[in-house]
Amino acid sequence: MKTFKIIIMILAISVALYEQVSAEKNIYITVIAIVVFMFGMMQLSAKTPSKNQDKEEHDVE
């Protein structure tokens, strides 16, 4: 599932960059591609532990 999300994110950012260099720019496609990319980044970074997680666990105990 993680690789699927990464592939979708790469595809979305590629579409956004392609729209920026094309002669007729479509802002809606660019915005949708950026939203998909940011949603994917949020999903992938949700699994990353915080730097302060160890400190918070020790403070509770």
Contacts in CASP RR format, 6 or more apart in sequence:
PFRMAT RR
TARGET T0000
AUTHOR 0000-0000-0000
METHOD contacts of the structure
MODEL  1
MKTFKIIIMILAISVALYEQVSAEKNIYITVIAIVVFMFGMMQLSAKTPS
KNQDKEEHDVE
2 44 0 8 1.000
5 40 0 8 1.000
5 43 0 8 1.000
5 44 0 8 1.000
6 44 0 8 1.000
8 36 0 8 1.000
8 40 0 8 1.000
9 36 0 8 1.000
9 37 0 8 1.000
9 40 0 8 1.000
9 41 0 8 1.000
9 44 0 8 1.000
12 33 0 8 1.000
12 34 0 8 1.000
12 36 0 8 1.000
12 37 0 8 1.000
13 33 0 8 1.000
13 34 0 8 1.000
13 37 0 8 1.000
15 29 0 8 1.000
15 33 0 8 1.000
16 29 0 8 1.000
16 30 0 8 1.000
16 33 0 8 1.000
16 34 0 8 1.000
16 37 0 8 1.000
19 25 0 8 1.000
19 26 0 8 1.000
19 29 0 8 1.000
19 30 0 8 1.000
19 33 0 8 1.000
20 30 0 8 1.000
50 56 0 8 1.000
END
